[in-house]
Amino acid sequence: MLRSLHMKLVLIMVLLIVALMTVVGAFLMNSVTAFYVDDFYSKMSTVLTDEQFVRDVTATEQGETNGPEKIQAILRSYVGPLGVDSRTRNYYVLDGQTAQVLASSEDSGTVQLALTPNLSTALKGSEGYSSDPTADYMDVAVPITRGGGHYILYILDNRQTSQRLSDQLFQLILEALVFGLAISVLLSFLLSKTMITPIERLTDGVRQVAAGDFSKKIEVGSKDEIGVLTENFNTMARQLKVTLAQVENERHKLDALFLHMTDGVVAFSHRGQIIHANPAANRLLGQALDSSATYDALFSDIAPFYDALSLDNETGYLTGSREVDGKFLELTLAPFDKDSPDSGVLVVIHDVTAQRRNEEMRREFVANVSHELRTPLTSIRSYAETLAESGGELPEKTRESFFHIILSETDRMTHIVQDLLTLSRFDSGRVELNLAPFSFLEAAEHVCRAVKLDAERHNHTLTLKTPRRLPDVVGDREKIIQVMVNIVSNSIKYTPSGGHIAMTVGREGDNVWLEVDDDGIGIPQADRNRIFERFYRVDKARSRQSGGTGLGLSIAKEIVDRHHGTLALVDKEGPGLRVRLELPMGGPEA
């Protein structure tokens, strides 16, 4: 209870009042006692040294024999000035040699007096006016001579008056103390309440801020130091709320970035224990990283933990690579907070599988282009050299055959270059679509008529199944026809003689589709994901014999993607292949 500031202030006020009243009481009581003593000795000195009094008590009559009685009679006339009341203060006439009481103001008979220091002084012939503060009496002893006899005039006060006055004064002080304590406790409660209330409000505000609640504003009830403190606290709380909101916002951004970034991040403590890992790290490493995972178990093959921890924070880092489940990973190891107890090592995992594959595709693309162009160039050069060296000696039919081959290989080179230029335009974004409404049904019928003769040369049966009506489609008609021709031509090329090729047109929701189904050689399941890659061919020898370059489906896929459509293989039962082209009727903008 005494830990409360409110009670401490009350206790301080009570102790202050008690100490003050105690000091004042003691001072008053000592002052009253001193005043009473000083008044006694002052009054005694004034009366006993008065010339008239001295003449009265020392003058004798002729033949006087009763000196003590005379002196007593004189003292009775000075009772008032001496303050003798026969109860607390009395006078005595003593024998100057033996200090025997000869006469007194007391009514009792025999009186026995103690030998006090003043009385002893008087027996020696000197006046005794000394005061003893510790004694319970006050006395004055004055030697006198009267009629040849030696006497001592002795005034004794038992201090009962002073004691009663002190007791009354003490009682008065005690009552004042009790009354003052009651008032002081009441006032101290009010005063402390006035002082403590804003502090309690401030304490509640601090508690709420510590709990994370910054909404409550503390009322400022005064302009004193506590009021200034409260106002500053409100300002601090508002600023802290804004700052924490900004920090929380940044933390959410970092959390979102950390959770959804494609690169994996794993943090280890200074003891090599994992402290954090994002989902990308779990996915790339192919395992769940929990608190039991350690650096040594995961990355010790890249570098020892303490080698990575001892690197410079700003410029030092280590790199390594790893292959996990067909993915190529690049790892970067760097320390953080090197000089702090919370130091550790951060590992960043970057998936470079796509880059590696793109690099491999670029190399394969260059090799394919070089090979595709070298083959017809070699044929052209060989036949041209033969014609040049023959000097006109070759038969007419042979020369015509050579020229036909040269023209055919030239056309093949032209097709390759045109296809490469088309893909280059797609890659650079320079291809523009001539969008306009056209009949998807009529386009399919046109393609069927265009390739019908080629199908008949291969002894294929080509059929077209269409609905009676089909809405127009927004797109580039010529490029869509190019895609259709490519799909059907591939079925004709890679279907053995006497095969069946079926074209089917339909509508599904807001999309129209064309499916080309054949019973040809088909495509193995392992190669289906790569048939739209450039220069990719399942059977390269057969493709070249049929005049394919491996770019047709790549160009078709680019055209369909520009129309926001789909071009994909459809699973089917039995031999052959089924390809589905699907386009939105509203065009790319839809």
Buried (B, 14 or more C-beta within 10 A) or exposed (E): EEEEEBBBBBBEBBEEBBEEBEEEBEEBBEEBBEEBBEEBBEBBBEBBEEEEBEEBBBEEEEEBEEBBEBBBEBBEEBBEBBBBEEEBBBBBBBBBEEBBBBBBBBEEEEBEBEEBBBBEBBBEEEBBBEBEEEEEEBBBBBBBBBBEBBBBBBBBBBBEBBBEBBEEBBEEBEEEBEEBBEEBBEEBBEBBEEBBBBBEBBEEBEEBBEEEEBEEEBEBEEEEEBBEBBEEBBEEBEEEBEEEEEEEEEEEEEEEEBEEBEBBBBBBBBEBEBEBBBEBBBBBBEEEBEEEBBBEEBBEEBBBBEEBBEBEEEEEBBEBEBEBEEBBBBBBBBBBEBEEEEBBBBBBBBBBBEEBEEEEBEEBBEEBBEEBBEBBEEBBEBBEEEBEEEEEEBEEEEBEEBEEBBEBBBEBBEBBEEBBEBBEEBEEEEBEBEBEEBBBBEBBBBBBEBBBEBBEEBEBEBEBEBEEEBEBBBBBBEBBBBBBBBBBBBBBBBBEEEBBBBBBBBBEEEBBBBBBBBBBBBBEEEBBEEBBBBBBBBBBEEBBEBEBBBBBBBBBBBBBBBBBBBBBBEEBEEEBBBBBBBBBBBBBEE
